[in-house]
Amino acid sequence: MADEKEAFLSRWSRLKREVPIEKTEEPAPALPPVESLTPESEFSGFMHPKVKEELRRLALKKLFSDPHFNLPDPFEAYSGDWTGGEPISPELLATLNQARSVLFTEEEKKAADEREAAQKAEGEGKQDEPGRQDT
């Protein structure tokens, strides 16, 4: 009985030769012109692997040019426009160390340093309050 059994690879090779595999190439689907596409059109045909990359990109560009896709997601943290708002006041800007070293002229730097020194001198006479941190 063991002699009657054909080796696995031999049998597999023989069966593979007996049954030819029929490869049928799927034709690319008939596609409408890109100019006639609307957001309600069917775009799945443009995703077929036989469709050229340039044509696929044009169809997707046409799809995403719809204003519907231009709305920011209200739940996305970085989708809002955070460029608006009031500018920093000159008084607050004068207290920022980076502004002193980058934005101010020499006269403005000296004036800001003098103001800071005067504020520190006033504060030396005061005693620390419990529970407060020095600034």
C-alpha positions in Angstrom: 0.0 0.0 0.0 2.9 2.4 0.7 4.3 1.6 -2.7 1.1 2.6 -4.4 1.2 6.1 -2.9 2.6 8.8 -5.0 5.0 11.3 -3.4 3.2 14.5 -2.5 5.3 16.8 -4.7 5.1 14.5 -7.7 1.4 14.2 -7.4 1.0 18.0 -7.0 3.2 18.6 -10.0 1.3 16.1 -12.1 -2.1 17.5 -11.2 -0.9 21.0 -11.8 0.2 20.0 -15.4 -3.1 18.2 -16.1 -5.4 21.1 -15.1 -4.3 24.3 -16.9 -5.1 27.4 -15.0 -7.1 29.8 -17.1 -6.1 33.4 -16.4 -8.8 35.8 -17.5 -7.7 39.4 -17.5 -10.4 41.6 -16.2 -10.8 44.6 -18.5 -10.7 48.1 -17.1 -14.2 49.4 -16.5 -15.7 51.9 -18.9 -15.3 55.2 -17.1 -17.2 58.5 -17.6 -15.2 61.6 -18.5 -13.7 63.3 -15.5 -15.3 66.6 -16.4 -18.8 65.1 -16.0 -18.3 63.8 -12.5 -20.2 65.2 -9.6 -19.9 64.4 -5.9 -22.8 62.0 -6.3 -21.1 60.1 -9.1 -19.7 56.6 -8.7 -15.9 56.8 -8.2 -15.2 53.2 -7.5 -14.4 52.5 -11.1 -11.5 54.9 -10.9 -9.9 52.8 -8.1 -9.5 49.7 -10.3 -5.9 48.6 -10.6 -6.0 48.8 -14.4 -6.8 52.6 -14.3 -3.8 54.8 -14.9 -2.6 56.7 -11.9 -3.0 60.1 -13.6 -6.7 59.5 -14.3 -7.3 58.2 -10.8 -5.7 61.4 -9.3 -7.8 63.6 -11.6 -11.0 61.9 -10.5 -10.1 62.1 -6.8 -9.2 65.8 -7.3 -12.6 66.4 -8.8 -14.3 64.5 -5.9 -12.4 66.4 -3.2 -12.9 69.8 -4.8 -16.5 69.7 -3.5 -17.0 72.3 -0.7 -18.4 69.5 1.4 -14.9 68.2 2.0 -13.6 71.7 2.9 -15.4 71.8 6.3 -13.2 71.4 9.3 -14.0 68.6 11.7 -15.3 70.3 14.9 -14.0 67.5 17.0 -10.4 67.7 15.6 -8.2 69.7 18.0 -6.1 71.3 15.3 -8.7 72.1 12.7 -9.7 75.4 14.1 -8.4 78.8 13.0 -6.3 80.0 15.9 -4.7 82.9 14.1 -7.4 85.4 15.2 -7.5 87.2 18.5 -6.0 90.3 20.1 -2.3 91.0 19.8 -0.2 91.1 22.9 -0.4 94.4 24.7 2.8 96.5 24.8 2.8 96.3 28.7 2.7 92.5 28.6 5.3 92.4 25.8 7.7 94.5 27.9 7.6 91.8 30.6 8.7 89.0 28.2 12.4 88.2 28.3 12.4 87.0 24.7 10.9 90.3 23.5 13.6 92.2 25.4 16.4 90.3 23.7 14.9 90.2 20.2 12.4 92.9 19.6 13.5 95.9 21.7 16.1 98.5 20.9 18.9 99.3 23.3 17.0 102.2 24.8 13.9 100.1 25.4 16.0 97.3 26.9 17.6 99.8 29.4 14.2 101.3 30.3 12.7 97.8 30.9 15.7 96.8 33.1 15.4 100.0 35.1 11.7 99.4 35.7 12.4 95.8 36.8 15.1 96.9 39.1 12.8 99.6 40.7 10.1 97.0 41.2 12.5 94.6 42.9 13.8 97.4 45.2 10.2 98.2 46.3 9.6 94.5 47.0 12.7 94.1 49.2 11.0 95.9 52.1 8.0 93.7 52.1 7.9 90.5 54.1 6.9 87.2 52.5 3.3 86.2 53.0 2.7 82.7 54.1 1.5 80.4 51.3 2.7 82.7 48.5 5.5 82.0 46.2 8.1 84.6 45.2 7.9 86.0 41.8 
